[in-house]
Amino acid sequence: MGIVEEAQNVKIIGDGQQTVVLGHGFGTDQSVWKHLIPHLVEDYKVVLYDNMGAGTTNPDYFDFERYRSLEGFAYDLLAMFEELRIDSCVFVGHSVSAMIGAIASITRPALFHKIIMLSSSPRYLNDEDYFGGFEEEDLEQLFEAMQSNYKAWCSGFAPLAVGGDMDSVAVQEFSRTLFNMRPDIALSVAQTIFQADMRSILPLVTVPCHIIQSMKDMAVPVVVSEYIHRNLGGLSIVEVMQSDGHLPQLSSPDVVIPVLKY
């Protein structure tokens, strides 16, 4: 097993002709895809991995400087492709991983047959003529809460992000993976994500993109998916699903599966 494979807990299942790579979002790990995998392994070779900083990765490998920008994660993704000798794939990027995939695709477009962007945003902060959903003070409060009592913050954030029932299995599952992260690493990754502005790279993305989004998502307003669609450099389609929350693959897998397999 290669260095990247080991560090990122790479797992490969299924032996279809086409490769699907599943990239998870903040606060989760590859287990977030568990409901979808049985529906993909029959037709695809499925590659699962964990982003550095996820609770399942070795915190000693986390380089605070490298991951101060999303490029650090994009380099990891390309290094993994190289190690696994992936020459073409459908990349499914949830939340921040969609932007990580987009950055990687600018450098190596041939590696990406298609990018499926699930609950993705190029910028979370509102700006002149742009609605990302958050004001500066919202983010300051979020970072402060994470710093002062990480466990309490996780308990409050998980139901908000997942949406729907406070006691749902999906909320419990997200709370678990969120709480698995080392608090200082979680704060650093959250700051990288929430302070990023990837709007300028969208026109440079030339691979086909399928943008999918929940109708109601506390992290990403629906208008953001339209913004991505308008600004991407290649072909793209947008689909707004009848689902609630930022992690529909966990809370509404039955809605996501047919859209993903499209």
HELIX and SHEET records of a PDB file:
HELIX    1   1 ILE A    3  ALA A    7  1                                   5    
HELIX    2   2 GLN A   30  TRP A   33  5                                   4    
HELIX    3   3 ILE A   37  LEU A   40  1                                   4    
HELIX    4   4 PRO A   59  TYR A   61  5                                   3    
HELIX    5   5 ARG A   66  ARG A   68  5                                   3    
HELIX    6   6 LEU A   70  LEU A   84  1                                  15    
HELIX    7   7 VAL A   96  THR A  107  1                                  12    
HELIX    8   8 PRO A  109  LEU A  111  5                                   3    
HELIX    9   9 GLU A  136  SER A  148  1                                  13    
HELIX   10  10 TYR A  150  VAL A  162  1                                  13    
HELIX   11  11 VAL A  169  PHE A  179  1                                  11    
HELIX   12  12 PRO A  183  GLN A  195  1                                  13    
HELIX   13  13 ARG A  199  LEU A  204  5                                   6    
HELIX   14  14 VAL A  222  ASN A  231  1                                  10    
HELIX   15  15 PRO A  248  SER A  251  1                                   4    
HELIX   16  16 PRO A  253  LEU A  260  1                                   8    
SHEET    1   A 7 LYS A  11  ILE A  13  0                                        
SHEET    2   A 7 TYR A  44  LEU A  48 -1                                        
SHEET    3   A 7 GLN A  18  GLY A  23  1                                        
SHEET    4   A 7 CYS A  89  HIS A  94  1                                        
SHEET    5   A 7 PHE A 112  LEU A 118  1                                        
SHEET    6   A 7 CYS A 209  LYS A 216  1                                        
SHEET    7   A 7 SER A 236  ASP A 244  1                                        
END                                                                             
